[in-house]
């Protein structure tokens, strides 16, 4: 379990470091004199770099091993934090966000696969939970830490980055001591777009759409919602605005923990999560004309809860359908799909803000996300609408818990999770 937690903590630190700037964007905009379009493109540079990094490094972790790629990702994260700490203009911010996108692109696929492979009980549900908590928890911890330090500590533009930088170096040293999961023969590595096996492509597209939409929504809370909330509440208190940004992600973490314990895995919870997310977006938009902190808070909580419920189940379904020998590659394709939608939603708000007010721009993007979320919820509830994960290759050895059953002769027979057991018919002796 120590190796499992080491990977999780390393990923959590990378995600926290990648979201420290959420608390500082308004400060940067005042000091470096840039518009909301620059703010959103700085934020989205992360996603623009991350997707090619996934193409390069997602497959690489299947060839070189998880440990080496995770360690490289932590090194890039340290570099990005150092650039942020020394930032003197918006050019520095673009460079820092690009480096952080490279770091997350390196680590995401490898860490997701490593959590599955290092779980001592081969518990895919737990691996899904910790993968979601690393992303959501880090995304919440970053703004909260930076907001408190910016508001009340010295060196507001440097201190939070230096603290997380030091912790990331320690995590990198621990990662270098990790065991590498045993692997069979490995192909020679080459750069190529991550491929998804055809037999699981339909399910992959569905879970990727789900995860992409919920993360596109939370990316708004981590980029433009602090500015939106500042105008709505007429305040520049960085700690308060960072708390508003982190509230949705904290709600996501809580929803993931509760869902793992009390909600059965499957497609209906993903549909429910998307529906709750759509309600949260509607409340966020309604908060502006009503000038209501209560609506803003309820919208953040609902969006976060929907995110968590949908994400943990989408992540688990992905873990189940990905073949073990291509898990890093399939996960890289999954994360690339997520960040394509993240970049599109955030840049969309920035572009629309140039011709309309921020509330109008946010409302238009939110309306599109609501429509897509409800449509995808309907897709989740349509049975037989895509290739089932039951056709996916087996993801591990036969186990009596819960995917093995005894046939009529008393021997164990492997079967995919969620499928009915069909006994093997008795063999007939040839007639003489």
Protein Blocks (a to p, Z undefined) as FASTA:
>chain_A
ZZmmmmmmmmmmmmmmmmmmmmmmmmmmmmnopafklmmmmmmmmmmmmmmmmmmmmmmm
mmnopklmmmmmmmmmmmmmmmmmmpcbfklmmmmmmmmmmmmmmmmmmmmmmmmmmpmn
lpaklmmmmmmmmmmmmmmmmmmmmmmmmmmmghkllmmmmmmmmmmmmmmmmmmmpccd
ddddddddddddddddfklmmmmmmmmmmmmmmmmmmmmmmmmmmmmmmmmnopabfklm
mmmmmmmmmmmmmmmmmmmmmmccdjklmmmmmmmmmmmmmmmmmmmmnopaklmmmmmm
mmmmmmmmmmmmmmmmmmmmpcfklmmmmmmmmmmmmmmmmmmmmmmmmmmmmmmcfklm
mmmmmmmmmmmmmmmmmmmmmghiaccfklpccfbdcdfbfkbccdfkopacdddehiac
ddddddddddZZ
